Each structure stands twice: as structure tokens, then as C-alpha cells.
Amino acid sequence: MRYLILSDMHANWEAFETVLRRARRKRYEAVLVLGDLVGYGAAPNQVVDAVRRMGPRLYTVRGNHDKVVAGIDSGGNFNQTALTAAQWTTGRLTPGNLRYVRDLPQGPMKVEEGVAICHGSPLDEDTYVFSDVDAWEIFSRYETPVTFFGHTHIPSLFWLEGKLLGVKALRGTSGRIVLSPGGRYLINPGSIGQPRDRDPRASYMIYDSKKQVVTWYRIPYAIGESQARIRKAGLPNSLADRLAVGA
Ligand code: ZN
């Protein structure tokens, strides 16, 4: 199966639309969405509408922002900017889209034999996986060979082969990883709507589970339009500013 992997769109329509248009040429058969469809950006309905149109081969899990927007979580651990954006989003989503966000399933979710998706960690949907120590804990407690995760907004790869643990930041315009049969992998496609690795371009992946090849891509989009939309909505200025630097 060829999967298109999308994460952390964060209501950034300009980024999401650009990724979808570009990815159409990649001939994927199913779509994996790793959560945080909304929160931060100013186009929540456009993004949720587009995700809802992606069926039937669509697998989604919820993110921490989706939970706060839907009222599943109070957002007590959010900073003021994130909380302001979440509350704004709750007020803007159509009833149908709010219901869709509220009903997004909790990860981890199995998508085929040996492949799973989650938002933060497969052990806890809200936990960030940044380091080899974080990855080690997951590898020692969670068996699935290939897991795609989001949440950190940093395209990255963690792997375990025998007793060897590896970490790699995925940089550049595109690249390819061939997974080895005995290895186990935690793979982050990065964020579409709010990259945080100092590369402002939108980030996504294609995974071919038969060939066991992962390809990542970064593409430029109309950041100025996203920023203008955020400012016009009256959302905190910092949410617009950070898009230009990818932080
Ligand atoms: Zn996120």
C-alpha cells in the first residue's frame, strides 16, 4: 500500500492545499492523518472539510489541539496563545466539523499488519518524542515495527536494529529511507501547518509498505497569505510571525 502521511496541519489552509495539490501526482492509495487538524491557524473549516473529503481509505487519530478545541481536554497545560487559538477555533467550526473533530479516534491505531499511527507517542497520545531516550522507552514497551507519529513538528526518524538505536533529523527538500526487515521504526513526517525545525516549508511523507520505502518532502507555500489570514482573524500575531521562520 502507498500511503500519503499528513500531520499537524493546524488550520493552515494555504500549506495544506499546496501539499494536497503536490501529493496528487504521487499516486497514493490511502491517507494517514496524525492529528492536530486545527488550532493555531485561521482556516479550521477549510482544513477539516478537506480531510473529510479524503475517505474512504483514510485513517486519522486526534491530536492534543483537536481535543482542546472539541472540549475533551480543558487545555490547562496550554500556553495563553495556544489556548486563545483553540477557543477561537471552537467558536468558528461548523457544528458538523466540531463533531468530526470531537469524534476523531485516540491513537495508536493499527493501519495494517506491522504499521501504526499516533499523535505523540504510541504509549501516550500527548507525550512528545524528541530524544533517543524517549524512543528507547517506546521500543522497549511497544512492539509494532513501523509507527508514524507527529506532535513535535520535527521531521525525524528513530530506529532500533538489534541493540543499536539510531536517530536522524530529516532535512532538505526531499529524501528517501529504506526500512530494513529486522528493524523497528518511529517516523515523524513533520508538520504541514507549523514547521518547527527552522525550515518554514510544509512537510509531508509518502510510505510504500510493500517496498518499505519512506520518502519525505518539503514544499514552499504562500506563507504571506496564511499570515494575513491569521492577522485578519485577530489571532495572536506570534502565530503569524513564527510561520516565516519555521519555529
Ligand atoms: Zn501540533
Residues whose N, C-alpha, C, O or C-beta is under 5 A from the ligand:
A	BS01	ZN	D8 D36 H151
